[in-house]
Amino acid sequence: MGLRSIGLTGGIGSGKSTVAALLVAHGAHLVDTDAIAREISAPGGLAIPALMAAFGPGVLGADGALDRERMRALAFGDATAKTRLEAVLHPLIGAEAARRAALGAGRTVLFDVPLLAEGGARWRQRVQRVLVIDCDEATQVARVVARSGWSARAAQAVIDRQAPRAQRRAIADAVIFNEAITREQLADEVHALAALWELGSP
């Protein structure tokens, strides 16, 4: 029987989103937890009342959405802010992820979870396999700068707040090293893994 669920993770700039798209092309049903987080913290989103209760209206932008830059700055200055933010968002993200996963009945569900390694056993117990997309930190920085216009320092700051590469690799059932390879070579690696894991097979 083919896999029912895969957890996909990788650091910023690793190429995780590209691999997710390739796996979807192989029949996987994508549940993007980062997209869910953005939706529930958008104007009128499910998380907005709880975010206001936890942090006050100052963490919202003029449009009524969570001001991510302000929230990031708050988390740097307040050791408990990250924990309180996660206490608000994680249960809502988990519930919505489960709802969307149910829509993919009969297909392999691909949970795209940027912070899967940071989540401990919570996500690891939810998926049958973990796929980690890995590359050198210098490559991560270069990719983020090129695609977003961030400074190298800003990109490195995000990397430093994420789990170390070794921590992600330690929980992996498979690792794709997305370094110095072409898009075609990356697609070939994903294709081989999809065949090995029998993606979408009944």
Backbone as a printed PyTorch tensor [residue, N CA C, xyz], in Angstrom:
tensor([[[  0.8500,  -1.1980,   0.0000],
         [  0.0000,   0.0000,   0.0000],
         [  0.8790,   1.2390,   0.0000]],

        [[  0.5090,   2.2580,  -0.7670],
         [  1.2650,   3.4880,  -0.8280],
         [  1.1260,   4.3070,   0.4390]],

        [[  1.9540,   5.2970,   0.5640],
         [  1.9180,   6.1580,   1.7420],
         [  0.6260,   6.9600,   1.8110]],

        [[  0.1580,   7.1690,   3.0280],
         [ -1.0110,   8.0120,   3.2340],
         [ -0.6270,   9.4400,   3.6110]],

        [[  0.5740,   9.6090,   4.2000],
         [  0.9480,  10.9560,   4.6440],
         [  2.4600,  11.1350,   4.6670]],

        [[  2.8860,  12.3340,   4.2580],
         [  4.2910,  12.7220,   4.2740],
         [  4.3970,  14.1010,   4.9150]],

        [[  5.3770,  14.2710,   5.7770],
         [  5.7080,  15.5880,   6.2970],
         [  6.9020,  16.1310,   5.5400]],

        [[  6.7350,  17.2850,   4.9410],
         [  7.8040,  17.9230,   4.1560],
         [  8.3120,  19.1410,   4.9070]],

        [[  9.6260,  19.2230,   5.0730],
         [ 10.1730,  20.3810,   5.7700],
         [ 11.5520,  20.7230,   5.2170]],

        [[ 12.0180,  21.9020,   5.5860],
         [ 13.3150,  22.3990,   5.1410],
         [ 13.4380,  23.8490,   5.5520]],

        [[ 14.6600,  24.3250,   5.6690],
         [ 14.8840,  25.7110,   6.0460],
         [ 14.4860,  26.6660,   4.9330]],

        [[ 14.3460,  27.9270,   5.2950],
         [ 14.0210,  28.9590,   4.3180],
         [ 15.0770,  28.9400,   3.2060]],

        [[ 14.6190,  29.0140,   1.9630],
         [ 15.5400,  29.0170,   0.8350],
         [ 16.0790,  27.6550,   0.4330]],

        [[ 15.5460,  26.5960,   1.0330],
         [ 16.0600,  25.2540,   0.7230],
         [ 15.4980,  24.7000,  -0.5830]],

        [[ 14.3670,  25.2410,  -1.0330],
         [ 13.7040,  24.7070,  -2.2190],
         [ 12.5100,  23.8360,  -1.8810]],

        [[ 12.0450,  23.9230,  -0.6570],
         [ 10.9400,  23.0910,  -0.1840],
         [  9.6730,  23.2890,  -1.0100]],

        [[  9.3550,  24.5360,  -1.3330],
         [  8.1340,  24.8090,  -2.1040],
         [  8.2170,  24.2120,  -3.5080]],

        [[  9.4110,  24.2310,  -4.0940],
         [  9.5950,  23.6220,  -5.4080],
         [  9.3550,  22.1180,  -5.3390]],

        [[  9.8810,  21.4840,  -4.3070],
         [  9.6760,  20.0450,  -4.1400],
         [  8.2050,  19.7400,  -3.8770]],

        [[  7.5410,  20.5870,  -3.1010],
         [  6.1140,  20.3790,  -2.8510],
         [  5.3340,  20.3660,  -4.1570]],

        [[  5.6360,  21.3250,  -5.0420],
         [  4.9440,  21.3930,  -6.3290],
         [  5.2180,  20.1420,  -7.1690]],

        [[  6.4360,  19.6420,  -7.1130],
         [  6.7810,  18.4310,  -7.8560],
         [  6.0290,  17.2170,  -7.3130]],

        [[  5.8840,  17.1410,  -5.9990],
         [  5.1590,  16.0250,  -5.4010],
         [  3.6640,  16.1040,  -5.7070]],

        [[  3.1400,  17.3040,  -5.7470],
         [  1.7350,  17.4770,  -6.1480],
         [  1.5390,  16.9800,  -7.5770]],

        [[  2.5130,  17.2520,  -8.4310],
         [  2.4420,  16.7770,  -9.8120],
         [  2.4520,  15.2510,  -9.8800]],

        [[  2.9760,  14.6110,  -8.8300],
         [  2.9740,  13.1500,  -8.7560],
         [  1.7180,  12.6260,  -8.0580]],

        [[  0.7670,  13.5030,  -7.7700],
         [ -0.5040,  13.0550,  -7.2260],
         [ -0.7350,  13.3230,  -5.7600]],

        [[  0.2320,  13.9380,  -5.0710],
         [  0.0490,  14.2160,  -3.6500],
         [ -0.9780,  15.3320,  -3.4420]],

        [[ -1.6510,  15.2690,  -2.3160],
         [ -2.6250,  16.2930,  -1.9240],
         [ -1.9420,  17.2180,  -0.9100]],

        [[ -1.7290,  18.4820,  -1.2750],
         [ -0.9400,  19.3980,  -0.4570],
         [ -1.7680,  20.0720,   0.6220]],

        [[ -1.2230,  20.0600,   1.8420],
         [ -1.7530,  20.8590,   2.9530],
         [ -0.6060,  21.7470,   3.4160]],

        [[ -0.6950,  23.0240,   3.1000],
         [  0.3780,  23.9800,   3.3560],
         [  0.1000,  24.7020,   4.6700]],

        [[  0.8310,  24.3480,   5.7300],
         [  0.5400,  24.9290,   7.0390],
         [  0.9390,  26.3990,   7.1230]],

        [[  1.9340,  26.8120,   6.3430],
         [  2.3130,  28.2240,   6.3420],
         [  1.2040,  29.0660,   5.7110]],

        [[  0.6000,  28.5390,   4.6460],
         [ -0.5260,  29.2460,   4.0250],
         [ -1.7010,  29.3360,   4.9880]],

        [[ -1.9380,  28.2700,   5.7480],
         [ -3.0190,  28.2920,   6.7390],
         [ -2.7350,  29.3660,   7.7890]],

        [[ -1.4820,  29.4470,   8.2500],
         [ -1.1200,  30.4520,   9.2550],
         [ -1.3800,  31.8590,   8.7380]],

        [[ -1.0550,  32.0980,   7.4610],
         [ -1.3080,  33.4260,   6.8920],
         [ -2.8020,  33.7070,   6.7950]],

        [[ -3.5790,  32.7090,   6.4300],
         [ -5.0250,  32.9150,   6.2670],
         [ -5.7110,  33.2110,   7.5970]],

        [[ -5.3520,  32.4710,   8.6480],
         [ -6.0490,  32.6750,   9.9190],
         [ -5.5950,  33.9510,  10.6230]],

        [[ -4.4620,  34.5220,  10.1860],
         [ -4.0000,  35.7890,  10.7680],
         [ -4.2200,  36.9710,   9.8250]],

        [[ -4.9900,  36.7320,   8.7580],
         [ -5.3650,  37.7990,   7.8310],
         [ -6.5320,  38.5860,   8.4150]],

        [[ -6.9040,  39.7210,   7.8230],
         [ -8.0510,  40.4850,   8.3370],
         [ -9.2970,  39.6100,   8.4540]],

        [[ -9.8880,  39.5900,   9.6340],
         [-11.0710,  38.7730,   9.8680],
         [-10.7850,  37.3040,  10.0670]],

        [[ -9.5080,  36.9160,  10.1250],
         [ -9.1330,  35.5140,  10.2660],
         [ -9.4880,  34.9560,  11.6310]],

        [[ -9.5540,  33.6360,  11.7080],
         [ -9.9600,  32.9630,  12.9350],
         [ -9.0740,  33.3090,  14.1280]],

        [[ -7.7940,  33.5860,  13.8740],
         [ -6.8670,  33.8120,  14.9790],
         [ -6.8620,  35.2530,  15.4880]],

        [[ -7.4640,  36.1610,  14.7500],
         [ -7.3440,  37.5850,  15.1000],
         [ -7.8720,  37.9030,  16.4990]],

        [[ -9.0760,  37.4360,  16.8900],
         [ -9.5380,  37.7610,  18.2530],
         [ -8.5810,  37.2580,  19.3360]],

        [[ -8.0690,  36.0390,  19.1860],
         [ -7.1580,  35.4920,  20.1920],
         [ -5.8210,  36.2190,  20.1880]],

        [[ -5.3570,  36.6360,  19.0080],
         [ -4.1090,  37.3890,  18.9330],
         [ -4.2530,  38.7390,  19.6400]],

        [[ -5.3910,  39.3840,  19.4550],
         [ -5.6330,  40.6630,  20.1330],
         [ -5.7000,  40.4650,  21.6470]],

        [[ -6.3280,  39.3740,  22.0750],
         [ -6.4390,  39.1060,  23.5050],
         [ -5.0670,  38.8230,  24.1150]],

        [[ -4.2040,  38.1510,  23.3440],
         [ -2.8910,  37.7640,  23.8670],
         [ -1.8770,  38.8960,  23.8310]],

        [[ -1.9630,  39.7480,  22.8030],
         [ -0.9090,  40.7410,  22.5920],
         [ -1.4120,  42.1830,  22.5170]],

        [[ -2.7130,  42.3740,  22.4470],
         [ -3.2470,  43.7160,  22.3130],
         [ -3.3650,  44.1250,  20.8540]],

        [[ -4.1050,  45.1800,  20.5620],
         [ -4.3260,  45.5970,  19.1720],
         [ -3.0720,  46.0890,  18.4690]],

        [[ -2.0150,  46.3440,  19.2260],
         [ -0.7890,  46.8660,  18.6280],
         [ -0.0820,  45.9020,  17.6950]],

        [[ -0.4420,  44.6070,  17.7460],
         [  0.2200,  43.6460,  16.8570],
         [ -0.5070,  43.5270,  15.5170]],

        [[ -1.5870,  44.2970,  15.3520],
         [ -2.3090,  44.2790,  14.0850],
         [ -1.9040,  45.4830,  13.2440]],

        [[ -1.8600,  45.2750,  11.9440],
         [ -1.5770,  46.3670,  11.0340],
         [ -2.8330,  47.1770,  10.7600]],

        [[ -2.6900,  48.2200,   9.9370],
         [ -3.8230,  49.0850,   9.6080],
         [ -4.9350,  48.3210,   8.8950]],

        [[ -4.5810,  47.2170,   8.2280],
         [ -5.5820,  46.4270,   7.5060],
         [ -6.2770,  45.3990,   8.3880]],

        [[ -5.8680,  45.2990,   9.6480],
         [ -6.4910,  44.3510,  10.5590],
         [ -5.8470,  42.9830,  10.5720]],

        [[ -4.7870,  42.7940,   9.8010],
         [ -4.0510,  41.5270,   9.7980],
         [ -2.9320,  41.5770,  10.8270]],

        [[ -2.4400,  40.4090,  11.2060],
         [ -1.2670,  40.3540,  12.0730],
         [ -0.0960,  41.0320,  11.3660]],

        [[  0.5170,  41.9910,  12.0570],
         [  1.7080,  42.6540,  11.5350],
         [  2.9000,  41.7470,  11.8410]],

        [[  3.3370,  40.9960,  10.8400],
         [  4.3630,  39.9890,  11.0730],
         [  5.6970,  40.5940,  11.5100]],

        [[  6.0510,  41.7410,  10.9370],
         [  7.3020,  42.3800,  11.3330],
         [  7.2450,  42.8240,  12.7920]],

        [[  6.1240,  43.3890,  13.1960],
         [  5.9670,  43.8350,  14.5860],
         [  5.9740,  42.6360,  15.5370]],

        [[  5.3110,  41.5530,  15.1040],
         [  5.2690,  40.3510,  15.9300],
         [  6.6620,  39.7460,  16.0590]],

        [[  7.4310,  39.7770,  14.9660],
         [  8.7900,  39.2540,  14.9850],
         [  9.6530,  40.0620,  15.9600]],

        [[  9.5000,  41.3910,  15.9300],
         [ 10.2690,  42.2470,  16.8330],
         [  9.8770,  41.9980,  18.2860]],

        [[  8.5870,  41.7890,  18.5080],
         [  8.1140,  41.5120,  19.8650],
         [  8.7000,  40.2090,  20.3900]],

        [[  8.7520,  39.2040,  19.5150],
         [  9.2880,  37.9080,  19.9290],
         [ 10.7700,  38.0030,  20.2910]],

        [[ 11.5070,  38.8920,  19.5920],
         [ 12.9170,  39.0850,  19.9160],
         [ 13.0870,  39.7090,  21.3010]],

        [[ 12.1680,  40.6160,  21.6430],
         [ 12.3100,  41.3430,  22.8910],
         [ 11.6420,  40.7010,  24.0860]],

        [[ 10.7860,  39.7140,  23.8460],
         [ 10.0210,  39.0870,  24.9260],
         [ 10.1330,  37.5760,  24.7740]],

        [[ 10.7990,  36.9480,  25.7240],
         [ 11.0760,  35.5110,  25.6170],
         [  9.8090,  34.6710,  25.6060]],

        [[  8.7290,  35.2020,  26.1610],
         [  7.4850,  34.4160,  26.2260],
         [  6.5860,  34.6480,  25.0130]],

        [[  6.9040,  35.6510,  24.1990],
         [  5.9960,  36.0100,  23.0980],
         [  5.8500,  34.8750,  22.0870]],

        [[  6.9500,  34.2320,  21.7620],
         [  6.8950,  33.1270,  20.7940],
         [  6.0050,  32.0030,  21.3140]],

        [[  6.1590,  31.6860,  22.5950],
         [  5.3430,  30.6240,  23.1960],
         [  3.8680,  30.9940,  23.1740]],

        [[  3.5610,  32.2430,  23.4890],
         [  2.1580,  32.6770,  23.4880],
         [  1.5820,  32.6890,  22.0740]],

        [[  2.4190,  33.1030,  21.1020],
         [  1.9690,  33.1030,  19.7100],
         [  1.6520,  31.6840,  19.2520]],

        [[  2.5280,  30.7570,  19.5660],
         [  2.3120,  29.3680,  19.1670],
         [  1.0810,  28.7810,  19.8520]],

        [[  0.8340,  29.1850,  21.0970],
         [ -0.3400,  28.6800,  21.8150],
         [ -1.6360,  29.1270,  21.1370]],

        [[ -1.5900,  30.2780,  20.4830],
         [ -2.7580,  30.7660,  19.7400],
         [ -2.8700,  30.0710,  18.3860]],

        [[ -1.7660,  30.0400,  17.6460],
         [ -1.8260,  29.6010,  16.2530],
         [ -1.8370,  28.0880,  16.0660]],

        [[ -1.0400,  27.3630,  16.8380],
         [ -0.8620,  25.9430,  16.5610],
         [ -2.1470,  25.1170,  16.6210]],

        [[ -2.9990,  25.2930,  17.6350],
         [ -4.2450,  24.5090,  17.6340],
         [ -5.1350,  24.8250,  16.4250]],

        [[ -5.2000,  26.0950,  16.0370],
         [ -6.0220,  26.4760,  14.8890],
         [ -5.4340,  25.9140,  13.5940]],

        [[ -4.1180,  25.9840,  13.4700],
         [ -3.4680,  25.4340,  12.2720],
         [ -3.6810,  23.9200,  12.2150]],

        [[ -3.5300,  23.2550,  13.3430],
         [ -3.7070,  21.8100,  13.3750],
         [ -5.1100,  21.3830,  12.9770]],

        [[ -6.1040,  22.0920,  13.4760],
         [ -7.4870,  21.7460,  13.1510],
         [ -7.7800,  21.9680,  11.6710]],

        [[ -7.3070,  23.0830,  11.1340],
         [ -7.5580,  23.3750,   9.7130],
         [ -6.7680,  22.4180,   8.8300]],

        [[ -5.5490,  22.0460,   9.2370],
         [ -4.7670,  21.0860,   8.4650],
         [ -5.4770,  19.7400,   8.4000]],

        [[ -6.0700,  19.3180,   9.5110],
         [ -6.8070,  18.0550,   9.5230],
         [ -8.0150,  18.1240,   8.5940]],

        [[ -8.6970,  19.2650,   8.6030],
         [ -9.8700,  19.4190,   7.7270],
         [ -9.4580,  19.3280,   6.2620]],

        [[ -8.3750,  20.0020,   5.9020],
         [ -7.9280,  19.9940,   4.5070],
         [ -7.3640,  18.6350,   4.1140]],

        [[ -6.7290,  17.9430,   5.0480],
         [ -6.2070,  16.6100,   4.7490],
         [ -7.3390,  15.6590,   4.3860]],

        [[ -8.4720,  15.8100,   5.0590],
         [ -9.6060,  14.9240,   4.7920],
         [-10.1350,  15.0940,   3.3710]],

        [[ -9.8650,  16.2360,   2.7540],
         [-10.3160,  16.4750,   1.3850],
         [ -9.4950,  15.6900,   0.3760]],

        [[ -8.3680,  15.1440,   0.8130],
         [ -7.4930,  14.3950,  -0.0870],
         [ -7.6430,  12.8910,   0.0430]],

        [[ -8.8170,  12.4390,   0.4520],
         [ -9.0560,  11.0070,   0.6440],
         [ -8.6630,  10.2260,  -0.6100]],

        [[ -7.9090,   9.1450,  -0.4080],
         [ -7.4840,   8.3110,  -1.5210],
         [ -6.1520,   8.7180,  -2.1100]],

        [[ -5.6140,   9.8650,  -1.6580],
         [ -4.3100,  10.3100,  -2.1490],
         [ -3.3480,  10.4580,  -0.9810]],

        [[ -2.0640,  10.4690,  -1.2880],
         [ -1.0610,  10.7480,  -0.2620],
         [ -1.1700,  12.2120,   0.1360]],

        [[ -1.3460,  12.4680,   1.4230],
         [ -1.4340,  13.8430,   1.9080],
         [ -0.0290,  14.3410,   2.2170]],

        [[  0.3270,  15.4660,   1.6230],
         [  1.6360,  16.0820,   1.8240],
         [  1.4750,  17.2870,   2.7410]],

        [[  1.9310,  17.1450,   3.9750],
         [  1.8930,  18.2510,   4.9240],
         [  3.1850,  19.0510,   4.7820]],

        [[  3.0790,  20.2620,   4.2540],
         [  4.2210,  21.1680,   4.1380],
         [  4.3150,  21.9420,   5.4490]],

        [[  5.3290,  21.6150,   6.2550],
         [  5.4400,  22.1680,   7.6140],
         [  6.8400,  22.7530,   7.7940]],

        [[  7.0090,  24.0630,   7.5860],
         [  8.3430,  24.6570,   7.7120],
         [  9.0220,  24.3790,   9.0520]],

        [[  8.2310,  24.3530,  10.1350],
         [  8.8030,  24.1820,  11.4730],
         [  8.5200,  22.7930,  12.0280]],

        [[  8.5280,  21.7900,  11.1740],
         [  8.2220,  20.4330,  11.6170],
         [  9.2180,  19.9600,  12.6760]],

        [[ 10.4980,  20.2130,  12.4630],
         [ 11.5110,  19.7700,  13.4270],
         [ 11.3410,  20.4770,  14.7660]],

        [[ 10.9410,  21.7480,  14.7270],
         [ 10.7560,  22.5110,  15.9500],
         [  9.5240,  22.0420,  16.7340]],

        [[  8.5900,  21.3860,  16.0320],
         [  7.3410,  20.9650,  16.6610],
         [  7.4450,  19.6850,  17.4670]],

        [[  8.6300,  19.0890,  17.5250],
         [  8.8150,  17.8690,  18.3020],
         [  7.9830,  16.7200,  17.7560]],

        [[  7.4090,  15.9380,  18.6710],
         [  6.6820,  14.7300,  18.2660],
         [  5.3130,  15.0370,  17.6810]],

        [[  4.8330,  16.2580,  17.8470],
         [  3.4590,  16.5840,  17.4460],
         [  3.2180,  16.2680,  15.9800]],

        [[  4.0980,  16.7300,  15.0930],
         [  3.9330,  16.4620,  13.6740],
         [  4.5200,  15.1120,  13.2970]],

        [[  5.5990,  14.7010,  13.9440],
         [  6.2410,  13.4330,  13.5660],
         [  5.2880,  12.2620,  13.7550]],

        [[  4.4290,  12.3370,  14.7490],
         [  3.4780,  11.2640,  15.0000],
         [  2.3020,  11.3030,  14.0260]],

        [[  2.1690,  12.4040,  13.3410],
         [  1.0150,  12.5840,  12.4630],
         [  1.2770,  12.0700,  11.0490]],

        [[  2.5460,  11.9080,  10.6880],
         [  2.8940,  11.5210,   9.3150],
         [  3.6620,  10.2000,   9.3130]],

        [[  3.5830,   9.4920,   8.1840],
         [  4.2770,   8.2170,   8.0650],
         [  5.7470,   8.3820,   7.6820]],

        [[  6.0330,   9.4040,   6.9080],
         [  7.4070,   9.6600,   6.4710],
         [  7.6980,  11.1510,   6.5740]],

        [[  8.9530,  11.4760,   6.8270],
         [  9.4020,  12.8700,   6.8260],
         [ 10.4510,  13.0350,   5.7330]],

        [[ 10.2130,  14.0120,   4.8690],
         [ 11.1550,  14.3570,   3.8030],
         [ 11.7440,  15.7290,   4.1040]],

        [[ 13.0700,  15.7870,   4.1910],
         [ 13.7650,  17.0430,   4.4830],
         [ 14.4950,  17.5060,   3.2250]],

        [[ 14.3020,  18.7830,   2.8980],
         [ 15.0460,  19.4010,   1.8030],
         [ 16.1600,  20.2250,   2.4440]],

        [[ 17.3820,  19.9420,   2.0380],
         [ 18.5470,  20.4950,   2.7230],
         [ 19.4780,  21.1670,   1.7200]],

        [[ 20.1940,  22.1750,   2.1750],
         [ 21.2660,  22.7910,   1.3850],
         [ 22.1450,  23.5920,   2.3350]],

        [[ 23.2620,  24.0720,   1.8430],
         [ 24.1730,  24.8560,   2.6690],
         [ 23.5250,  26.1830,   3.0750]],

        [[ 23.8940,  26.6840,   4.2490],
         [ 23.3280,  27.9520,   4.7260],
         [ 23.6450,  29.1050,   3.7820]],

        [[ 24.8420,  29.1250,   3.2210],
         [ 25.2030,  30.2060,   2.2990],
         [ 24.2760,  30.2060,   1.0890]],

        [[ 23.8800,  29.0260,   0.6470],
         [ 22.9510,  28.9170,  -0.4750],
         [ 21.5690,  29.4080,  -0.0640]],

        [[ 21.1440,  29.0680,   1.1430],
         [ 19.8620,  29.5650,   1.6410],
         [ 19.8350,  31.0960,   1.6090]],

        [[ 20.8800,  31.6990,   2.1460],
         [ 20.9420,  33.1650,   2.1950],
         [ 20.8720,  33.7470,   0.7840]],

        [[ 21.6720,  33.2050,  -0.1200],
         [ 21.7080,  33.7360,  -1.4860],
         [ 20.3480,  33.6270,  -2.1620]],

        [[ 19.6560,  32.5160,  -1.9680],
         [ 18.3430,  32.3340,  -2.5830],
         [ 17.3130,  33.2980,  -2.0080]],

        [[ 17.3240,  33.4740,  -0.6990],
         [ 16.3530,  34.3700,  -0.0700],
         [ 16.5900,  35.8110,  -0.5120]],

        [[ 17.8470,  36.2350,  -0.5570],
         [ 18.1790,  37.5930,  -1.0090],
         [ 17.7230,  37.7990,  -2.4490]],

        [[ 17.9610,  36.8080,  -3.2990],
         [ 17.6230,  36.9340,  -4.7160],
         [ 16.1220,  37.0020,  -4.9530]],

        [[ 15.3530,  36.2430,  -4.1730],
         [ 13.9140,  36.1590,  -4.4450],
         [ 13.0910,  37.2110,  -3.7060]],

        [[ 13.6130,  37.7030,  -2.5870],
         [ 12.8030,  38.5820,  -1.7480],
         [ 13.3370,  39.9940,  -1.6340]],

        [[ 14.6280,  40.1820,  -1.9690],
         [ 15.2160,  41.4940,  -1.7980],
         [ 15.6430,  41.7830,  -0.3710]],

        [[ 15.5500,  40.7900,   0.5210],
         [ 16.0190,  40.9790,   1.8900],
         [ 17.5320,  41.1840,   1.8880]],

        [[ 18.0430,  41.7510,   2.9730],
         [ 19.4850,  41.8020,   3.1510],
         [ 19.9690,  40.4210,   3.5720]],

        [[ 21.2600,  40.1780,   3.3590],
         [ 21.8370,  38.9050,   3.7900],
         [ 21.7110,  38.7430,   5.3010]],

        [[ 21.8250,  39.8580,   6.0340],
         [ 21.7190,  39.7840,   7.4910],
         [ 20.3160,  39.3590,   7.9070]],

        [[ 19.2910,  39.9120,   7.2340],
         [ 17.9080,  39.5480,   7.5640],
         [ 17.6440,  38.0800,   7.2730]],

        [[ 18.1600,  37.6050,   6.1340],
         [ 17.9840,  36.1910,   5.7890],
         [ 18.6690,  35.2920,   6.8060]],

        [[ 19.8810,  35.6580,   7.1970],
         [ 20.6130,  34.8520,   8.1650],
         [ 19.9090,  34.8430,   9.5140]],

        [[ 19.2840,  35.9620,   9.8850],
         [ 18.5700,  36.0300,  11.1660],
         [ 17.4180,  35.0300,  11.1990]],

        [[ 16.7130,  34.8820,  10.0750],
         [ 15.6250,  33.9040,  10.0140],
         [ 16.1840,  32.4860,  10.1130]],

        [[ 17.2610,  32.2210,   9.3930],
         [ 17.8900,  30.8970,   9.4440],
         [ 18.3170,  30.5600,  10.8630]],

        [[ 18.8720,  31.5370,  11.5640],
         [ 19.3580,  31.3090,  12.9240],
         [ 18.2220,  30.9840,  13.8940]],

        [[ 16.9940,  31.4340,  13.5810],
         [ 15.8520,  31.1510,  14.4480],
         [ 15.2060,  29.8070,  14.1280]],

        [[ 15.5600,  29.2210,  12.9970],
         [ 15.0110,  27.9190,  12.6450],
         [ 15.8880,  26.8020,  13.2180]],

        [[ 15.3560,  25.5910,  13.1800],
         [ 16.1180,  24.4440,  13.6800],
         [ 17.4180,  24.2900,  12.8860]],

        [[ 18.4940,  23.8670,  13.5260],
         [ 19.7310,  23.5980,  12.7940],
         [ 19.5120,  22.4990,  11.7530]],

        [[ 20.3000,  22.5420,  10.7040],
         [ 20.1610,  21.5380,   9.6370],
         [ 20.2730,  20.1180,  10.1990]],

        [[ 21.1970,  19.9120,  11.1210],
         [ 21.3900,  18.5730,  11.6830],
         [ 20.1410,  18.0900,  12.4080]],

        [[ 19.4390,  19.0010,  13.0660],
         [ 18.2140,  18.6230,  13.7780],
         [ 17.1350,  18.1760,  12.7940]],

        [[ 17.0210,  18.8710,  11.6620],
         [ 16.0340,  18.4540,  10.6620],
         [ 16.4130,  17.1050,  10.0550]],

        [[ 17.6800,  16.9490,   9.7090],
         [ 18.1090,  15.6900,   9.0990],
         [ 17.9140,  14.5060,  10.0450]],

        [[ 18.0220,  14.7550,  11.3430],
         [ 17.9070,  13.6780,  12.3300],
         [ 16.5090,  13.0640,  12.3610]],

        [[ 15.4960,  13.8120,  11.9470],
         [ 14.1290,  13.2800,  11.9860],
         [ 13.6790,  12.7800,  10.6130]],

        [[ 14.5630,  12.8260,   9.6210],
         [ 14.1760,  12.5290,   8.2400],
         [ 14.1810,  11.0400,   7.9380]],

        [[ 13.2110,  10.6360,   7.1430],
         [ 13.2340,   9.3180,   6.5220],
         [ 13.9510,   9.3920,   5.1750]],

        [[ 13.9810,  10.5760,   4.5920],
         [ 14.7230,  10.8110,   3.3560],
         [ 15.1470,  12.2710,   3.3250]],

        [[ 16.3080,  12.5280,   2.7380],
         [ 16.8300,  13.8870,   2.5910],
         [ 17.1740,  14.1090,   1.1270]],

        [[ 16.6970,  15.2170,   0.5720],
         [ 17.1380,  15.6400,  -0.7580],
         [ 18.0690,  16.8310,  -0.5590]],

        [[ 19.3170,  16.6720,  -1.0080],
         [ 20.3090,  17.7360,  -0.8600],
         [ 20.2300,  18.6120,  -2.1050]],

        [[ 19.5240,  19.7080,  -1.9720],
         [ 19.2360,  20.5970,  -3.1050],
         [ 20.3400,  21.6480,  -3.2440]],

        [[ 21.4970,  21.1650,  -3.5920],
         [ 22.6850,  22.0300,  -3.6750],
         [ 23.4040,  21.7540,  -4.9890]],

        [[ 23.6160,  22.8030,  -5.7810],
         [ 24.3900,  22.6920,  -7.0220],
         [ 23.8110,  21.6430,  -7.9670]],

        [[ 22.4790,  21.5500,  -8.0110],
         [ 21.8310,  20.6830,  -8.9910],
         [ 20.8130,  21.5090,  -9.7740]],

        [[ 20.5020,  21.0620, -10.9690],
         [ 19.5360,  21.7790, -11.8100],
         [ 18.1200,  21.4270, -11.3810]],

        [[ 17.1650,  22.2130, -11.8870],
         [ 15.7500,  21.9180, -11.6160],
         [ 15.4040,  20.5250, -12.1590]],

        [[ 15.9680,  20.1470, -13.2880],
         [ 15.6930,  18.8340, -13.8680],
         [ 16.2450,  17.7240, -12.9870]],

        [[ 17.4360,  17.9310, -12.4390],
         [ 18.0170,  16.9200, -11.5510],
         [ 17.2050,  16.7980, -10.2630]],

        [[ 16.7320,  17.9350,  -9.7570],
         [ 15.8790,  17.9040,  -8.5680],
         [ 14.5920,  17.1400,  -8.8680]],

        [[ 14.0020,  17.3980, -10.0240],
         [ 12.7770,  16.6950, -10.4210],
         [ 13.0220,  15.1940, -10.5270]],

        [[ 14.1860,  14.8140, -11.0120],
         [ 14.5250,  13.3890, -11.1220],
         [ 14.6010,  12.7380,  -9.7320]],

        [[ 15.1790,  13.4590,  -8.7730],
         [ 15.2770,  12.9220,  -7.4180],
         [ 13.8950,  12.7580,  -6.7920]],

        [[ 13.0380,  13.7470,  -7.0120],
         [ 11.6780,  13.6690,  -6.4770],
         [ 10.9220,  12.5170,  -7.1320]],

        [[ 11.0920,  12.3560,  -8.4380],
         [ 10.4350,  11.2720,  -9.1610],
         [ 10.8610,   9.9140,  -8.6040]],

        [[ 12.1610,   9.7530,  -8.3620],
         [ 12.6600,   8.4870,  -7.8230],
         [ 12.0810,   8.2130,  -6.4390]],

        [[ 11.9920,   9.2400,  -5.6150],
         [ 11.4440,   9.0620,  -4.2660],
         [  9.9570,   8.7560,  -4.3280]],

        [[  9.2310,   9.4380,  -5.2190],
         [  7.7920,   9.1840,  -5.3690],
         [  7.5440,   7.7330,  -5.7690]],

        [[  8.4010,   7.2080,  -6.6170],
         [  8.2660,   5.8100,  -7.0300],
         [  8.5990,   4.8690,  -5.8710]],

        [[  9.6540,   5.1840,  -5.1250],
         [ 10.0650,   4.3540,  -4.0000],
         [  8.9870,   4.3030,  -2.9270]],

        [[  8.3900,   5.4580,  -2.6570],
         [  7.3650,   5.5500,  -1.6210],
         [  5.9540,   5.2680,  -2.1460]],

        [[  5.8450,   4.9370,  -3.4130],
         [  4.5690,   4.5760,  -4.0290],
         [  3.4930,   5.6320,  -3.7900]],

        [[  3.8390,   6.8530,  -4.1320],
         [  2.9090,   7.9550,  -3.9260],
         [  1.5940,   7.6990,  -4.6680]],

        [[  0.5200,   7.8210,  -3.9150],
         [ -0.8000,   7.7300,  -4.5180],
         [ -1.2590,   6.3290,  -4.8430]],

        [[ -0.4010,   5.3040,  -4.5920],
         [ -0.8120,   3.9400,  -4.8880],
         [ -1.8920,   3.4850,  -3.9130]],

        [[ -2.8530,   2.7210,  -4.3820],
         [ -3.9250,   2.2680,  -3.4680],
         [ -3.4250,   1.2100,  -2.4940]]])
